[in-house]
Amino acid sequence: MSEATTSATDVRTPGASVPAHRDGNVLRWVGAYTASMVGDMVFFLALSWAAVQNGTPAQAGVVTAVSAVPRALLMLGGGVIADRLGPRRVVIGSDAVRCAAVLAVAAVLFATDPGLWLLALLAVVFGTVDAVFMPAVGALPARITGKDQLARVQGMRGLAIRFAAVVGAPLGGLGVAVGGAAAAFAFAGLLIAVSVPLLISVRMRELPADDTAAAPTTTAWRDLVGGLRYVRRHRVLGPLMVAIALGDLGFVGPLNVGLTLLADERGWGASGMGWVLAGFGTGAGVAALLLTLRGRLPRAGCVAAGAIIPGSAAIAGLAHAPGLPVAVGTALLIGLLTGLSGAMCGALLQTQSDPAYLGRVTAVGGIVSLGIAPLSMPLSAAAIGVWGTGPVFAVSAAVCGLGGVVALCAPGVRRAELPK
């Protein structure tokens, strides 16, 4: 049975005329999502700390990275599960499992020192559950508000991510300082636990009749193939996925490992790198706030594609910044432009997709961002070692800008609009 037909209490339609940032139903979902994301940040800091304390740096690196494997391998299947079972129950179940796993490990760490194997197992469990959680999260907004508010919800989600990034690490550090890794894990579990009752209180709106035809009457494999075919053939989603892939490939390397090497090369130090990252985060936060307040920007496809091109030029310019203040300002511009482009791409994925396919569409986007884009980090590091930061940042910027060109050359994306 489709989630849209489960019960009368789950299908009451929130008022579509109410702006999302004033809709209590949407705010409960954003609150749940924020608590979960902050819990994630605390969890990963606690995991890193515990791994370093219990093993060599190389072993700690393996433990912290191992969660990415099941997440990347299983996410497409997670999208199928979200579409077949309904995203609400999948998100609630995922958060409940993550909460129980983290609290159980915290209890074990309080009692004894089990070594790295328990931390690695927890990372695998977390990554596996994330493979289901992330597509379901992407499919939820279409069921809690009207299409005309989905762009605003995307902006609110971006603000939640920025908030989690700002407060999660200090909270995790505080937990470690107070009671070690066990206390930090317990704190992470409690934060994730906060999201569960909030999610239970969120009302689901009924999907249009033609969308409910995707109820699980076929096999999971056929649903998976059908979802990939749907994305590939869609006049907006297909080229948009290519644009997102190119944009992330060109962006992730320079703004992660590349920035570290650039800061070391210029003598900015860790604090200087922190200021550059703060500039980027501020710019991205401003872009998310703009979409939250405006709710809709005209010519959305052109904005999504057009913003990434000057943003990519700023990425190339970052390697040639004459000093730290200019680098921070450049990073702020990068964050503003790429944040605006990313938010608009996310809003278009939400509004252009049939809700019955949203879990699978989100899963494809997740594979692109979390499975393909991270490959650029070791490649960027190796290339900088050979050619230096300037040429590598320039090539990365060209790849990123190519994503914008691909989007602009696709008529479906170029003409795409957000619902009024």
N, C-alpha and C positions, 0 to 999 in steps of 0.2 A: 504494500500500500504506500502511495506517495505521502510524504510528510505534509503536503498541502491539504490532505483530506483526513488527517488523523483525528482531530476533535475540534469542536466549536471554539474551545478556549485558545486553540493554537492558530486560528485562521482569522481572527478579527483584524481588519485592515486599519493600520494607523492612518490618521488623516494626512492625505497626500499634500494638502495645502499648507500644512505646518512645516516651516523650515526645519531641516534636520537638526540644526544646532539648538533648536527649541523643543524638539520632540523627545519627551521622556523615554519613549521606547528605544529610540536611537541612542540617547544618552546612556541608557543602561547597557546597551551593547558596547558602546565606546568605553564605558567604565570597566566592563568585563575584559575587553581586549587590552586596555591599558594595564590593568592589574596583571594579566597573564604575561604581557610583554616585559613589564618590570621584573616579574618573577623569573622570566627567561634570562634576563641580564644578570640578575643575582646568581642564578644557577650556574651560568657559564663561568662567572668569576670564581665561584666556590669550587667548581670542577677543576679549573686551571690551578688554583691554589693547592687543592688537595693532591692533584697529580704531581705537581712540583715537589711537594713535601714527601711524597711516597716513592719517587722514582727519579731517574735521570732526566735532563731536559728533553732528550730524544723521546723517551717513553712518555713524558708528559705531553709532548706534541702529538704523539699517536693517540693518546686518550682523548684529547680535546678535539681532534679531527675526525675520530672514528664515527661520530654521530652523523657526519655528512654523507657517509656511504649509503646507509639505508634510506636516508631522506631523499637522495637523488635517484636511487634505484626504484623506490616504491611509490614515488609521488604520483605518477600517472595512475597507478592502481588506487591511490588515495582519492584521486579525483572521481574515479568511477564509484567508489564507496560513498563519497559525499553526495553524488547525484542519485544514487540508488536508495540510500537510506534517509536522505534529507540532511542538510548541513547542520541544523540545530542540534539534533541528537548526537551527531558525530562530534561536533565541537564540545558539547557538554561531556560526552564520554571520554574524549581525548584529554581534556583538562583534568577530569577526575583521575584518569590513569597516571598522568604526569605528576599530579599532586601526590598520589599514593606512593609512587616510586621514589620521588625525592624525599618524602618524609620517612619512608622506610630506610633509605640509605642514611639519612640523618640520625635515625635511632641507632643503627648499627655502628656508625662512627662515634656516637656518644659512648657506646658500650665497649668497643674494641677497635683495633686497627687492622682491617681486613686486607689492606694492600691495594694494588692497582687493579686487580681483576674485577672488584666490585664497581669501581669507578668506570672501567671500560664497559661493563655490562649496563650500567645506568646510562652511559652515553649512547649505547646502541638502542636501548629501549626508548630514550628520549627522541633520537633521530627517527626511529620507526613510527612513533606516535605522531611526530611532526609531519611525516609524509601524508598522514590522513588529516591532521589538524589544519594545515595551511590551505589546501584546496577548499575545505569546508568553510573556513573563515572568509575566503574570497567569494563563496556562493551565498553567504548570509545576507549581505546588504539588500539584495534584490527582494528579499522576503520580509524585510522589516520596514521598508519605506517605499514611496513611489519612485518611478524612474526619473522624475524631474529633480529628485533630491540625491541621486546616486553620486553625482560629481561632488556635492558638498560632503557627503559621507566619506568619499575618498580623501578629501582634504582633512577631515577630522581624524581619519585613520593615520594619515601622515603626521599630524600633530602628536598623536599618541605614540607613534614610533620614536619621534624626536624626544618626547618627554621621557620615554623609557631609556633612551640612550644617555640622556643627561643625568637622570637620578639613579638608574639601576646600578652602575658601577660604584658610586659612593656608598649606596646602601649595602651592596655586597661587601665592600671593603670594611664598612662598619661592623657587619656581621662577623667577618673573619677576625677583626680586631677584638671583638667582645668575647666570642666563644669558639673561634677557630672555624674550620670548614664545616663541622657538624652544625654549628649555630647558623651559618650562612645557608646551608642546605635547608634547614628547618624554616628559616625566614622565606626562602624562595618557595617552598611548598605552601606556606601560609598565604603568600601573595597569590599564587595560582589558585588556591582554594577560594579566595574571595570572588574569583570570576564565576564560579559554578552557580551560586544562587542568583547572581545577576543574570546569567544566561538563561536560567530556568524561568525568570520573570519576563523575559523578552517575548513579545507576541509576534507570531508569524502571520504574514498576510497571504491570502490565497493567490496562487499563481493563475494566470489566464488558462482557459480550458485547453488550448492547443499546446501549452507547455507541459501539462501533466501527462501527456502521451508518452513521456520518457520514463514512466514508472517501470520498475525492473521486471519486464516481461521477457527480456532476452538474457543471454548469458553475459557475464561480466566482460569476457574477452570481446564480444561483439560491441558492447557499450564502449570499451576502450578504443577499438578501431573506429567506431562511429564518431567518437569525440575528436579523434585526430583528423578524420576526414572532414568533419564539420569545420574545424579551424582552418585546414588547408584550403578549402573551397570558398571560405567566407571572403567577401570582397574587402572587408576592413580588417578582420582579425588575422588573416594570413600574412599580408604584408606588414601589419603592425608587429606581429611576433618577430619577423625578420629584423625590423627596425630596432626593436627592444634588444634582441640578441647582439646586434652590432654595437648599439649604444653601450650596453653593459660590458661587452668585451673591451671596448676602448676606454671605459671609465674605471673599471674595478682595479686594474693593474696600477695605473698612476696614482690613484687616490688611496691606495693601501700600501703595498710594499714599495712602490715608486716614491711616495711621499716620504717614507722613512729614510730611504737612501738619499733623497734630495736634501732633507733636513741635515743629515750627517755630512753631506758634501759641502753644504753652505755654512756649517757650523751653527745652525739654529738650535740644535739640541732637542731634547725631548719636550721641553716647555714650548719651544718655538713650533714644533710639530703640533703640539696640542692647540696652540693658537690658530694655526692654519685649519685644523679640523674643526675648531669652534666656529671659524668663519664659514666653512662649508655648511655646518649644521645650522647656523643662523640663517643662511640664505635659503636652505631647503625648508626650514621652518616657516619663513616668511611666505614662500610659495604655497605651502600647505594652508597657512592661515588665509591667504588670498582666496583660495578656492573654497575654503570653509565659509567665508563671509559672502563672497559673490555667488557661489553656488553654480554658476554657469558662466563660461566665457564663450563668445561667438567664435565661429570657425575653429572649433576645437581641434580638428585634425591638422590644420595648418599651424596652430599654436604648438601642438605636441611635436610636430616635425621641425617647425621653424626655430623653436627655442633651443633645440639640441645643437644646431649648427654653430651659432655664436658661443654656446657653452663649450663645444669641442675646441673652438679657437682659444678660449680662455684656458683650457687644459694645456694646450701647447705653450701658451704664454707663461703658465705657472713655472715652468722649468727655467725661464729667463728672468724671473722677478729679481730686480736689483737689490731688494732687501726684504726683511720680514714683514714690515707693514704693507708693502705692495703685494706680497704673497698672500697675506690674510685677506686683503681686499679682493684679490683675484679669486681666492677660494670662495669668498662670499658670493661673487658673481657666478661662479660655477655652480654653487649650491642653489642659487635662485633660479638659474636657467634650466639646469638638469632636473631640479626638484619640480619646477613647473611642468617640464616635459614629461617627467615620470608620473606626476599626478594626473595629467591629462590623458596619458596612455592608460593608466589604471581606470580612470573614469570611462574612457571609451570601451575598454574591455568589459566593464560592468554594464554599460548601456547598450552596446551593440550585440551582446551575447543573449541568446535565448536562455532564460533562467534554468531550464532543464539541463543545459550543458555547462553552467557556470563552474561547477566543481572541476570538470575536465579542462575547461579553458584556463582556470586559475592554475591547475597543475602543470599545463604546458608552459605558462608564463614562469612558474616556479622552477621548472627544469632549466629553462633558458637562463634565469638569473642566478640560481643556486647550483646548477650542475655544469653549465657551459662557461659562464663568465669567470668563476674562480680559476679556471685553467690559465687565464691570462696572468695571474700573479707570479707563479714560478717562471713563466716565460719572460715577463717584464724584468724580474730580478736578474735573470741570466743575461738578457739583452743589455741592461744597464751596465752590467759588469764588463761587457765587451765594447759597447758604443757610447756609454754615458747617458745621462738623464735627458739632455736636450733632444737628440734624435729619437729616443724611445717615446718620450712624451709626444713628440710630433707625429709619429706613426700611430700611436694610440689615439690621438685626437682625430687623425684622418679616418680611422676605423669608426670612431664614435660619430663623426660627422656624416659618414657614409650611411649610417642608420637614418639620419634625418633626410638625406637625399632619396633613399629608397622610399620612405614614407611620402615625401612630396611627389614622387613619380607615380605613386599608386592613386588612381582617381578616387577609389573608395575612401581611402584615408584622407586625402586632400579635401574632399567634400564633406567629411563626417562632421556632424553637429551633435551637441548634447541636447537631450530633450528639454523643452521649455516647461 
